């Protein structure tokens, strides 16, 4: 079949590799893609991989392309087209409604599009999460007063989409009040912070759980942990993600049974009960919090995303051995329970390299060297492009990442760092402590 994948980041490069490897895939088009997906053209036997210059939110252009190229499946990578309603656009069009769109409806996508909506959904379905309240410009004074009732640190979340940068964790009450004012009155994150969720701080360890859902049935994908802060030791500004590892060692059978019973199952049932069936990937950001009495880890939901995470996809997808196109066909047909999910038992580690200055101001167009020297690991492109002479250049803040599979997380991390050291460009930066917090926990476990 012919497949259209929407997106241009490292997540989409990782997804493209899995889709193109399927014997069911004849032609894979990536819109708009990057230099990594452009370089896939001759690597997958009979499957043709090609970038197309279409933005993921340009529904009219996507419509024309789907018809012209007889696309059977559209896989949506980023959140913006889902929140904008691409699933509904296809469903409401007679010429498009038979196309398999892997992603939720606009209403379901509010799980990511609105923090307030997501928190209310969790309350309705008794899904464990931190206590919260939501404030607007008109209730700014009430928000400041609410902060006075909380203990530090203080968690402020822009209600809407803010490119992964709309969550602030602040150590002092003074800073929290200043940032709340900046978000609401001064529109720090634009329309995304026209409403702000203030919630109780949960002290624990974060992890990411991914679920593939067909509306009623689901498969839980490998767990992962990502690293959002720009600086080592989890310091500095939030980014789109500086690396990830999979699996997370403490997410054992007992813990994951709690996750499934208390969170995954109620989420899928709640979505089915309230809206149209959810067909696609659900990201559940969790905090594992130690019970003060028993010491056992208990899962709480921090947030939902309505797609795969980035850079977690770059460590989760390489571990999925099942035919991805086949899995997504079962998602569309609503019979995911009829297939199995085969996972590579090895660990995966992804380390992201970024442009100097990111997540603030950074330069583009720096020549990238050494990628051809990487051996035994996968290079996923995120912000790259080819110039007119075919030279590989930086084209974003997060430029590329190296993912390695090995028998353990320490071995996978060592391999990724070894191979990443072969790559260079002017101003290249990456964290050298990805996964170290987990390794310390393993030693003390």
Secondary structure, 3 states (H helix, E strand, C coil): CEEEEEECCHHHHHHHHHHHCCCCCCEEEEEECCHHHHCCCCCCCCCEEEEECCCCCCHHHHHHHHHHCCCCEEEECCCHHHHHCHHHHHHCCCCCCCCEEECCCCCCCHHHHCHHHHHHHHHHCCCCECCEEEEEHHHHHHHHHHHHCCCCCEEEEECCCCCCCCEEEECCHHHHHHHHHHHHCCCCCHHHHCEEEEECCCCCEEEEEEEEEECCCEEECCCEEECCEEECCCEEEECCCCEEEECCCCCCHHHHHHHHHHHHHHHHHHHHHHCCCCEEEEEEEEEEEECCCCCCEEEEEEEEECCCCCCCHHHHHHHECCCHHHHHHHHHHCCHHHCCCCECCCEEEEEEEECCCCCCCCCCCCECECHHHCCCCEEEECCEEECCCCCEEECCCEEEEEEEEECCHHHHHHHHHHHHCCCECCCCECCCCCCHHHHHHHHHC
